[in-house]
Amino acid sequence: MYEPAWPIWQKATDFLVPLYALTNKFPKDELVARINQLRAAAVGLTVNLAESLSCENEPDLTHFLDSSLHSVRDCIEELRIADRLNLCPQCEAEALIAQAEEIAQALTGLLSNLKPAR
C-alpha cells in the first residue's frame, strides 16, 4: 500500500458527502450540466486515490495520482461555476472549494516527490 496517499483518500471521502448534499440543492435542470459533472469528478477522485493505494509500481501510482489531481481540479472549477451561477449557497461552495484545494495541494506534493523534475 502506498501509505502517503491514505490521508488524502480520507480527505477525499470526507469531501464527497457534503458535495453530494450541496448538489442536492441545485436546480433540477442542472442535473446533467453541473450535478452529474461534479459528482462524477468527486467519485473519480476517490476511486483513483483508492487505486493508488494498491499500486505496486511508480508508473501506475503516478497515473492514478495524476487522474485524482485532474478530478479534484474539475471539482474546483465546477464548484466555482456553480457559485457564480448562484446554484447553491456561496458559503457552502467556498468551503468545498477550500477542501478541494487542500486535496489538490496534497496531491501535487505527492506527485512532485515522485517526479522531482516535474
C-alpha positions in Angstrom: 0.0 0.0 0.0 1.2 3.5 -0.9 0.8 4.9 2.6 1.3 8.7 1.8 -1.9 8.6 -0.3 -4.0 7.3 2.6 -4.7 10.6 4.4 -5.6 12.2 1.0 -8.0 9.4 0.3 -9.6 10.1 3.7 -9.9 13.8 2.9 -11.4 13.0 -0.5 -14.1 10.7 1.0 -14.8 13.4 3.6 -15.3 15.8 0.7 -17.6 13.5 -1.2 -20.5 13.5 1.3 -21.0 17.3 1.6 -20.6 17.7 -2.1 -23.5 15.3 -2.7 -25.5 17.2 -0.1 -24.7 20.5 -1.8 -25.6 19.2 -5.3 -29.0 18.1 -3.9 -29.7 21.8 -3.5 -29.0 22.6 -7.2 -32.0 23.3 -9.5 -33.1 20.0 -11.1 -32.4 21.5 -14.6 -28.7 21.4 -13.7 -28.8 17.6 -13.4 -26.7 16.9 -16.5 -24.7 20.1 -16.6 -23.4 20.7 -13.1 -24.7 17.9 -10.8 -23.6 14.9 -12.7 -20.3 16.6 -13.7 -19.5 17.4 -10.1 -20.5 14.1 -8.7 -18.5 12.2 -11.4 -15.4 14.2 -10.7 -15.7 13.7 -6.9 -16.3 9.9 -7.3 -13.4 9.8 -9.8 -11.2 11.5 -7.2 -11.9 8.9 -4.5 -11.8 5.9 -6.8 -8.4 6.9 -8.4 -7.0 7.5 -4.9 -8.2 4.1 -3.8 -6.5 2.6 -6.8 -3.3 4.4 -6.0 -3.3 2.8 -2.5 -2.7 -0.6 -4.1 -0.2 0.3 -6.8 3.0 -1.8 -6.9 5.0 0.4 -9.3 5.6 4.0 -9.8 4.2 4.5 -13.3 0.8 3.1 -12.2 0.9 5.2 -9.0 1.7 8.3 -10.9 -1.2 7.6 -13.3 -3.7 7.2 -10.6 -2.5 10.2 -8.6 -2.5 12.3 -11.8 -6.0 11.2 -12.5 -7.0 12.2 -9.0 -5.5 15.6 -9.4 -7.4 16.2 -12.6 -10.6 15.1 -10.9 -10.2 17.4 -7.9 -9.3 20.3 -10.3 -12.5 19.6 -12.2 -14.4 19.7 -8.9 -12.9 23.1 -8.0 -13.9 24.6 -11.4 -17.4 23.1 -11.3 -17.9 24.5 -7.8 -16.7 27.9 -8.9 -19.1 27.8 -11.8 -22.0 26.8 -9.6 -21.1 29.6 -7.2 -21.0 32.2 -9.9 -24.3 31.0 -11.3 -25.9 31.1 -7.8 -26.9 27.5 -7.9 -26.0 26.9 -4.2 -25.2 28.8 -1.0 -22.0 30.7 -1.5 -20.5 29.8 1.9 -21.0 26.0 1.2 -19.4 26.3 -2.2 -16.5 28.2 -0.8 -16.0 25.7 2.0 -15.9 22.8 -0.5 -13.6 24.7 -2.8 -11.2 25.2 0.1 -11.4 21.4 0.9 -10.7 20.5 -2.7 -7.8 23.0 -3.0 -6.3 21.3 0.1 -6.6 17.9 -1.6 -5.1 19.3 -4.8 -2.1 20.7 -2.9 -1.5 17.4 -1.1 -1.7 15.5 -4.4 0.7 18.0 -6.1 3.1 17.4 -3.2 3.0 13.7 -3.6 3.5 13.9 -7.3 6.4 16.2 -7.0 8.1 13.8 -4.6 7.6 11.0 -7.2 8.8 13.0 -10.1 11.2 15.7 -8.9 11.7 17.0 -12.5 8.0 17.6 -13.0 
